[in-house]
Amino acid sequence: MTNTFSRRFMLGLAASTALTVSGVTSAFAEGWSPQKPVEMVIMAGQGGGADRLARLFQSIIQKEGLSSMPILPVNKGGGSGAEALRYLKDKSGDAHVIMATLNSYYTTPLRTDIGVDIAEFTPLARMAEDTFILWVNADSGITNLDEYVAAVKAAGKDWKMGGTGTGQEDSLVTAMLEREFGLEMTYVPFDGGGDVAKNLIGNHINSTVNNPSEQMGFYKAGKSIPLVAFTPERIAAFPDVPTARELGHDIVYAMQRSFVAPPGMPEEAVAYYTEMFRKLSELPEWQEYTADEALDPSFLSGAELQDYFLTEREKHNAILKDMGELPAS
């Protein structure tokens, strides 16, 4: 109770502080608004964390009247988000297209020559950083990390780790686990995090590193077990789940939940959408959701957000080289 109260108090304080800044952005946005429905591109398939969040944002925007025109979500998850990235680049200057991102925003252009440089895109807002947990089916009999490692070593390649594709976020965490513990699993890709979660419960795979929101329903139903969190500190929604770091294994990884726009979006449109997401970040519904679903709400926009993106790109470049996914030069 104390952790939850403190978390919500701090969120409320942060929201109050943000209100003093929002008027500045409003002044720039004044006089411009969308003239037709706004396309919200989602660089992932349906049912996963990115899709669920984007559609939650869309519903809140509509309910709270934060946009003068409808927001229309559309999934473009092909090629680990390459389809969405190319689409956004080809919409250069368009004031009626925005995109919901995840960490494939960095990794896909690094791994695949699609002619995209994310430094050219227009940053709008980072809404949160999402967390990762190692999950097993409740029927597995595994209750902690040591038991998990022993089971995977015994099974070898017969152990199936579900994920959303090589180079995607969960595959990076899987590689970190393999390296740390000397494991060798079979990585099984699915179309999205929702499918991954369902296949764990159906016993078609043996483990996942789903985001909490993707497994939350199954967890609450007693069908899956969280073993370890890959966060700097324990997650408030999972106070009994240890972090890998506190168990002596320095594996920490997070996924950004942000919005960007095409290159060359008009400044007045950038200000409009930035203010729209800033207002959303201050709403109690969003703050409660992040607390319940184990997200870390941390709003960023403008140059600060672009700096964050480019720093994270460099970090992921190093991770992929370490995995052997990129040349070491």
MIDO-554115 format. One record per residue (C-alpha): residue number from 0; x, y, z; residue in three letters. Coordinates in Angstrom, 2 decimals. Example, Ala and Ser with C-alpha at 12.3 -4.5 7.8 and 13.67 -1.06 7.14 Angstrom:
BEGIN
[0; [12.30; -4.50; 7.80]; "ALA"];
[1; [13.67; -1.06; 7.14]; "SER"];
***
This chain:
BEGIN
[0; [0.00; 0.00; 0.00]; "MET"];
[1; [2.78; 2.42; 0.95]; "THR"];
[2; [4.65; 1.85; -2.36]; "ASN"];
[3; [1.48; 2.37; -4.40]; "THR"];
[4; [0.53; 5.54; -2.48]; "PHE"];
[5; [4.01; 6.99; -2.82]; "SER"];
[6; [4.14; 6.18; -6.52]; "ARG"];
[7; [0.80; 7.86; -7.21]; "ARG"];
[8; [1.70; 10.87; -5.08]; "PHE"];
[9; [4.88; 11.41; -7.07]; "MET"];
[10; [3.00; 10.94; -10.34]; "LEU"];
[11; [0.50; 13.56; -9.26]; "GLY"];
[12; [3.30; 15.94; -8.32]; "LEU"];
[13; [4.97; 15.42; -11.69]; "ALA"];
[14; [1.67; 16.05; -13.45]; "ALA"];
[15; [1.16; 19.30; -11.54]; "SER"];
[16; [4.63; 20.46; -12.53]; "THR"];
[17; [3.95; 19.60; -16.18]; "ALA"];
[18; [0.86; 21.82; -16.14]; "LEU"];
[19; [3.06; 24.89; -15.70]; "THR"];
[20; [4.89; 23.99; -18.91]; "VAL"];
[21; [1.92; 22.93; -21.03]; "SER"];
[22; [0.67; 26.48; -21.56]; "GLY"];
[23; [3.84; 27.31; -23.48]; "VAL"];
[24; [3.23; 24.51; -25.96]; "THR"];
[25; [-0.44; 25.50; -26.22]; "SER"];
[26; [0.57; 28.93; -27.40]; "ALA"];
[27; [2.51; 27.46; -30.30]; "PHE"];
[28; [-0.29; 25.01; -31.15]; "ALA"];
[29; [-2.98; 27.73; -31.11]; "GLU"];
[30; [-4.66; 28.24; -34.45]; "GLY"];
[31; [-3.77; 24.82; -35.94]; "TRP"];
[32; [-5.62; 21.54; -35.64]; "SER"];
[33; [-5.97; 18.44; -37.83]; "PRO"];
[34; [-8.23; 18.91; -40.85]; "GLN"];
[35; [-8.86; 15.20; -41.39]; "LYS"];
[36; [-8.57; 11.95; -39.37]; "PRO"];
[37; [-5.07; 11.28; -38.05]; "VAL"];
[38; [-3.42; 7.98; -38.86]; "GLU"];
[39; [-1.72; 6.36; -35.84]; "MET"];
[40; [0.72; 3.83; -37.27]; "VAL"];
[41; [1.68; 0.98; -34.92]; "ILE"];
[42; [5.01; -0.65; -35.77]; "MET"];
[43; [3.87; -4.04; -34.39]; "ALA"];
[44; [1.14; -6.63; -34.87]; "GLY"];
[45; [-2.18; -6.79; -33.08]; "GLN"];
[46; [-2.51; -7.99; -29.49]; "GLY"];
[47; [0.95; -7.17; -28.15]; "GLY"];
[48; [2.00; -4.48; -25.71]; "GLY"];
[49; [2.61; -1.83; -28.39]; "ALA"];
[50; [-0.77; -2.44; -30.01]; "ASP"];
[51; [-2.65; -2.51; -26.70]; "ARG"];
[52; [-1.06; 0.74; -25.56]; "LEU"];
[53; [-1.58; 2.57; -28.84]; "ALA"];
[54; [-5.26; 1.64; -28.83]; "ARG"];
[55; [-5.56; 2.69; -25.19]; "LEU"];
[56; [-4.10; 6.08; -26.12]; "PHE"];
[57; [-6.54; 6.34; -29.02]; "GLN"];
[58; [-9.51; 5.60; -26.77]; "SER"];
[59; [-8.42; 8.13; -24.12]; "ILE"];
[60; [-7.80; 10.82; -26.75]; "ILE"];
[61; [-11.29; 10.26; -28.15]; "GLN"];
[62; [-13.00; 10.07; -24.76]; "LYS"];
[63; [-11.29; 13.19; -23.41]; "GLU"];
[64; [-11.63; 15.19; -26.62]; "GLY"];
[65; [-7.88; 15.75; -26.89]; "LEU"];
[66; [-7.96; 15.81; -30.70]; "SER"];
[67; [-10.29; 17.75; -32.95]; "SER"];
[68; [-10.33; 14.83; -35.41]; "MET"];
[69; [-10.50; 11.04; -34.94]; "PRO"];
[70; [-7.28; 9.07; -34.39]; "ILE"];
[71; [-7.23; 5.91; -36.53]; "LEU"];
[72; [-4.86; 3.10; -35.41]; "PRO"];
[73; [-3.33; 0.95; -38.16]; "VAL"];
[74; [-0.88; -1.92; -37.64]; "ASN"];
[75; [2.20; -2.09; -39.85]; "LYS"];
[76; [4.36; -4.65; -38.10]; "GLY"];
[77; [5.90; -6.34; -41.14]; "GLY"];
[78; [9.65; -6.94; -41.05]; "GLY"];
[79; [9.92; -6.17; -37.31]; "SER"];
[80; [8.55; -2.70; -37.94]; "GLY"];
[81; [10.41; -2.06; -41.21]; "ALA"];
[82; [7.07; -1.63; -42.98]; "GLU"];
[83; [6.05; 1.13; -40.55]; "ALA"];
[84; [9.42; 2.89; -40.66]; "LEU"];
[85; [9.46; 3.05; -44.46]; "ARG"];
[86; [5.84; 4.17; -44.51]; "TYR"];
[87; [6.57; 7.02; -42.10]; "LEU"];
[88; [9.60; 8.15; -44.10]; "LYS"];
[89; [7.50; 8.19; -47.27]; "ASP"];
[90; [4.98; 10.45; -45.49]; "LYS"];
[91; [7.55; 13.23; -45.11]; "SER"];
[92; [5.89; 16.57; -44.31]; "GLY"];
[93; [2.49; 14.99; -43.62]; "ASP"];
[94; [0.74; 16.63; -40.64]; "ALA"];
[95; [-1.82; 13.85; -40.26]; "HIS"];
[96; [0.37; 10.80; -39.54]; "VAL"];
[97; [1.97; 9.82; -36.21]; "ILE"];
[98; [3.61; 6.55; -35.15]; "MET"];
[99; [3.69; 4.54; -31.92]; "ALA"];
[100; [7.18; 3.14; -31.38]; "THR"];
[101; [9.00; 0.45; -29.43]; "LEU"];
[102; [12.66; -0.56; -29.37]; "ASN"];
[103; [12.56; -1.98; -32.89]; "SER"];
[104; [12.59; 1.73; -33.77]; "TYR"];
[105; [16.34; 1.42; -33.16]; "TYR"];
[106; [17.14; -2.20; -33.93]; "THR"];
[107; [15.34; -2.69; -37.25]; "THR"];
[108; [17.18; 0.11; -39.12]; "PRO"];
[109; [20.45; -1.15; -37.62]; "LEU"];
[110; [19.86; -4.75; -38.72]; "ARG"];
[111; [18.14; -4.14; -42.08]; "THR"];
[112; [19.07; -1.77; -44.90]; "ASP"];
[113; [15.70; -0.07; -45.39]; "ILE"];
[114; [17.03; 3.42; -46.10]; "GLY"];
[115; [15.78; 4.85; -42.82]; "VAL"];
[116; [17.65; 7.07; -40.37]; "ASP"];
[117; [15.57; 7.69; -37.24]; "ILE"];
[118; [17.42; 10.99; -36.69]; "ALA"];
[119; [15.33; 12.34; -39.57]; "GLU"];
[120; [12.01; 11.60; -37.87]; "PHE"];
[121; [10.21; 14.17; -35.71]; "THR"];
[122; [10.04; 13.36; -31.98]; "PRO"];
[123; [6.66; 13.97; -30.32]; "LEU"];
[124; [6.43; 12.33; -26.89]; "ALA"];
[125; [7.79; 9.52; -24.77]; "ARG"];
[126; [4.94; 8.35; -22.57]; "MET"];
[127; [6.61; 5.59; -20.56]; "ALA"];
[128; [9.25; 2.92; -20.37]; "GLU"];
[129; [7.89; -0.63; -20.23]; "ASP"];
[130; [9.42; -3.45; -18.23]; "THR"];
[131; [10.31; -7.10; -18.87]; "PHE"];
[132; [9.74; -10.17; -16.69]; "ILE"];
[133; [10.72; -13.81; -17.21]; "LEU"];
[134; [7.57; -15.95; -17.20]; "TRP"];
[135; [6.79; -19.68; -17.09]; "VAL"];
[136; [3.53; -21.61; -17.16]; "ASN"];
[137; [2.13; -22.24; -13.67]; "ALA"];
[138; [2.08; -25.97; -14.48]; "ASP"];
[139; [5.85; -26.05; -15.01]; "SER"];
[140; [6.65; -26.49; -11.33]; "GLY"];
[141; [9.34; -23.78; -11.63]; "ILE"];
[142; [9.19; -21.11; -8.94]; "THR"];
[143; [12.52; -19.25; -9.07]; "ASN"];
[144; [15.45; -18.35; -11.30]; "LEU"];
[145; [17.74; -21.16; -10.11]; "ASP"];
[146; [15.12; -23.78; -10.92]; "GLU"];
[147; [14.58; -22.16; -14.30]; "TYR"];
[148; [18.27; -22.23; -15.22]; "VAL"];
[149; [18.54; -25.89; -14.15]; "ALA"];
[150; [15.50; -26.83; -16.24]; "ALA"];
[151; [16.78; -25.03; -19.34]; "VAL"];
[152; [20.23; -26.60; -19.04]; "LYS"];
[153; [18.66; -30.05; -18.72]; "ALA"];
[154; [16.42; -29.50; -21.76]; "ALA"];
[155; [18.98; -27.78; -23.98]; "GLY"];
[156; [17.64; -26.96; -27.44]; "LYS"];
[157; [14.36; -28.64; -26.56]; "ASP"];
[158; [13.57; -25.63; -24.36]; "TRP"];
[159; [11.44; -23.15; -26.32]; "LYS"];
[160; [11.56; -19.44; -25.55]; "MET"];
[161; [8.76; -17.52; -27.23]; "GLY"];
[162; [9.28; -14.04; -28.67]; "GLY"];
[163; [8.37; -11.66; -31.46]; "THR"];
[164; [11.39; -12.09; -33.76]; "GLY"];
[165; [15.17; -11.98; -33.94]; "THR"];
[166; [16.45; -8.52; -33.08]; "GLY"];
[167; [13.24; -7.69; -31.26]; "GLN"];
[168; [13.33; -6.69; -27.61]; "GLU"];
[169; [12.53; -10.09; -26.15]; "ASP"];
[170; [15.18; -11.75; -28.31]; "SER"];
[171; [17.77; -9.34; -26.88]; "LEU"];
[172; [16.78; -10.26; -23.31]; "VAL"];
[173; [16.85; -13.95; -24.29]; "THR"];
[174; [20.40; -13.52; -25.62]; "ALA"];
[175; [21.41; -11.82; -22.38]; "MET"];
[176; [20.04; -14.77; -20.39]; "LEU"];
[177; [21.83; -17.30; -22.60]; "GLU"];
[178; [25.12; -15.46; -22.25]; "ARG"];
[179; [24.82; -14.94; -18.49]; "GLU"];
[180; [23.96; -18.55; -17.66]; "PHE"];
[181; [25.54; -20.49; -20.53]; "GLY"];
[182; [22.15; -21.54; -21.91]; "LEU"];
[183; [21.16; -22.60; -25.42]; "GLU"];
[184; [17.44; -22.35; -26.09]; "MET"];
[185; [15.32; -22.58; -29.21]; "THR"];
[186; [13.82; -19.17; -29.91]; "TYR"];
[187; [10.31; -19.36; -31.39]; "VAL"];
[188; [8.96; -16.16; -33.01]; "PRO"];
[189; [5.30; -15.11; -33.10]; "PHE"];
[190; [3.43; -12.19; -34.63]; "ASP"];
[191; [3.12; -10.21; -31.40]; "GLY"];
[192; [3.45; -10.25; -27.63]; "GLY"];
[193; [-0.18; -11.27; -27.21]; "GLY"];
[194; [0.41; -14.42; -29.25]; "ASP"];
[195; [3.55; -15.14; -27.24]; "VAL"];
[196; [1.61; -14.94; -23.98]; "ALA"];
[197; [-1.17; -17.21; -25.24]; "LYS"];
[198; [1.30; -19.82; -26.46]; "ASN"];
[199; [2.94; -19.96; -23.05]; "LEU"];
[200; [-0.38; -20.68; -21.41]; "ILE"];
[201; [-1.15; -23.26; -24.10]; "GLY"];
[202; [2.18; -25.01; -23.32]; "ASN"];
[203; [3.40; -24.58; -26.90]; "HIS"];
[204; [6.51; -22.82; -25.53]; "ILE"];
[205; [8.29; -23.12; -22.18]; "ASN"];
[206; [9.01; -19.51; -21.22]; "SER"];
[207; [8.72; -15.88; -22.33]; "THR"];
[208; [10.02; -12.46; -21.36]; "VAL"];
[209; [6.67; -10.72; -21.93]; "ASN"];
[210; [5.93; -7.21; -20.78]; "ASN"];
[211; [3.73; -7.36; -17.64]; "PRO"];
[212; [0.69; -5.96; -19.47]; "SER"];
[213; [0.82; -8.85; -21.96]; "GLU"];
[214; [0.80; -11.50; -19.23]; "GLN"];
[215; [-1.22; -9.67; -16.56]; "MET"];
[216; [-4.54; -11.36; -17.30]; "GLY"];
[217; [-3.02; -14.85; -17.24]; "PHE"];
[218; [-1.00; -13.99; -14.12]; "TYR"];
[219; [-4.08; -12.80; -12.25]; "LYS"];
[220; [-5.86; -16.01; -13.29]; "ALA"];
[221; [-3.01; -18.04; -11.77]; "GLY"];
[222; [-1.90; -19.46; -15.12]; "LYS"];
[223; [1.61; -17.97; -15.31]; "SER"];
[224; [4.42; -17.31; -12.83]; "ILE"];
[225; [6.82; -14.33; -12.88]; "PRO"];
[226; [10.33; -15.43; -11.93]; "LEU"];
[227; [12.56; -12.38; -12.24]; "VAL"];
[228; [12.29; -8.74; -13.36]; "ALA"];
[229; [14.88; -7.08; -15.60]; "PHE"];
[230; [14.56; -3.69; -13.90]; "THR"];
[231; [16.94; -1.68; -11.68]; "PRO"];
[232; [14.54; -2.07; -8.73]; "GLU"];
[233; [11.56; -4.28; -7.96]; "ARG"];
[234; [8.36; -3.43; -9.82]; "ILE"];
[235; [5.67; -1.99; -7.53]; "ALA"];
[236; [2.99; -4.19; -9.12]; "ALA"];
[237; [5.15; -7.29; -8.44]; "PHE"];
[238; [6.72; -6.60; -5.03]; "PRO"];
[239; [7.60; -10.28; -4.44]; "ASP"];
[240; [9.41; -10.75; -7.76]; "VAL"];
[241; [13.19; -10.20; -7.38]; "PRO"];
[242; [15.25; -8.35; -9.96]; "THR"];
[243; [18.04; -10.13; -11.81]; "ALA"];
[244; [20.43; -7.55; -10.42]; "ARG"];
[245; [19.60; -8.32; -6.78]; "GLU"];
[246; [20.17; -12.02; -7.56]; "LEU"];
[247; [23.66; -11.16; -8.75]; "GLY"];
[248; [23.02; -10.92; -12.50]; "HIS"];
[249; [23.29; -7.47; -14.07]; "ASP"];
[250; [20.58; -7.83; -16.69]; "ILE"];
[251; [18.55; -4.64; -17.02]; "VAL"];
[252; [16.48; -3.76; -20.07]; "TYR"];
[253; [13.46; -1.54; -20.80]; "ALA"];
[254; [11.27; -0.67; -23.78]; "MET"];
[255; [10.27; 2.87; -24.65]; "GLN"];
[256; [6.66; 3.68; -25.47]; "ARG"];
[257; [6.82; 6.82; -27.58]; "SER"];
[258; [5.33; 8.67; -30.53]; "PHE"];
[259; [7.12; 10.16; -33.49]; "VAL"];
[260; [6.08; 11.88; -36.72]; "ALA"];
[261; [7.37; 11.94; -40.29]; "PRO"];
[262; [10.40; 14.03; -41.27]; "PRO"];
[263; [9.51; 17.65; -41.88]; "GLY"];
[264; [6.18; 17.75; -40.04]; "MET"];
[265; [5.12; 21.42; -39.76]; "PRO"];
[266; [6.09; 22.98; -36.41]; "GLU"];
[267; [2.52; 23.92; -35.53]; "GLU"];
[268; [1.44; 20.29; -35.99]; "ALA"];
[269; [4.36; 19.08; -33.85]; "VAL"];
[270; [3.27; 21.47; -31.09]; "ALA"];
[271; [-0.36; 20.29; -31.37]; "TYR"];
[272; [0.45; 16.58; -31.01]; "TYR"];
[273; [3.07; 17.17; -28.31]; "THR"];
[274; [0.51; 19.08; -26.26]; "GLU"];
[275; [-2.10; 16.38; -26.90]; "MET"];
[276; [0.18; 13.70; -25.45]; "PHE"];
[277; [1.31; 15.95; -22.60]; "ARG"];
[278; [-2.31; 16.42; -21.54]; "LYS"];
[279; [-2.87; 12.68; -21.80]; "LEU"];
[280; [0.16; 12.01; -19.58]; "SER"];
[281; [-1.41; 14.14; -16.83]; "GLU"];
[282; [-4.74; 12.27; -16.74]; "LEU"];
[283; [-5.51; 10.05; -13.72]; "PRO"];
[284; [-6.58; 7.23; -16.07]; "GLU"];
[285; [-3.11; 7.05; -17.61]; "TRP"];
[286; [-1.32; 7.39; -14.27]; "GLN"];
[287; [-3.42; 4.58; -12.77]; "GLU"];
[288; [-2.84; 2.38; -15.80]; "TYR"];
[289; [0.93; 2.74; -15.58]; "THR"];
[290; [0.85; 1.84; -11.88]; "ALA"];
[291; [-1.40; -1.19; -12.45]; "ASP"];
[292; [0.44; -2.47; -15.53]; "GLU"];
[293; [3.99; -1.91; -14.22]; "ALA"];
[294; [5.07; 0.85; -16.61]; "LEU"];
[295; [7.38; 3.69; -15.64]; "ASP"];
[296; [5.70; 6.95; -16.75]; "PRO"];
[297; [8.40; 9.36; -17.86]; "SER"];
[298; [7.27; 12.05; -20.28]; "PHE"];
[299; [9.84; 13.49; -22.68]; "LEU"];
[300; [9.47; 15.64; -25.79]; "SER"];
[301; [11.41; 17.80; -28.22]; "GLY"];
[302; [15.21; 17.86; -28.28]; "ALA"];
[303; [15.43; 15.88; -25.03]; "GLU"];
[304; [13.47; 13.04; -26.60]; "LEU"];
[305; [15.56; 13.07; -29.77]; "GLN"];
[306; [18.73; 12.91; -27.67]; "ASP"];
[307; [17.24; 9.95; -25.79]; "TYR"];
[308; [16.44; 8.15; -29.07]; "PHE"];
[309; [19.94; 8.62; -30.47]; "LEU"];
[310; [21.59; 7.54; -27.21]; "THR"];
[311; [19.44; 4.41; -27.12]; "GLU"];
[312; [20.29; 3.69; -30.76]; "ARG"];
[313; [23.97; 3.62; -29.82]; "GLU"];
[314; [23.27; 1.33; -26.86]; "LYS"];
[315; [21.34; -1.08; -29.07]; "HIS"];
[316; [24.04; -0.96; -31.71]; "ASN"];
[317; [26.49; -2.20; -29.06]; "ALA"];
[318; [24.07; -4.90; -27.84]; "ILE"];
[319; [23.50; -6.22; -31.36]; "LEU"];
[320; [27.24; -6.31; -32.08]; "LYS"];
[321; [27.78; -8.22; -28.84]; "ASP"];
[322; [25.10; -10.71; -29.93]; "MET"];
[323; [26.80; -11.18; -33.31]; "GLY"];
[324; [23.82; -9.63; -35.10]; "GLU"];
[325; [25.99; -6.81; -36.53]; "LEU"];
[326; [29.62; -6.66; -37.70]; "PRO"];
[327; [31.97; -5.85; -34.84]; "ALA"];
[328; [33.79; -3.12; -36.79]; "SER"];
***
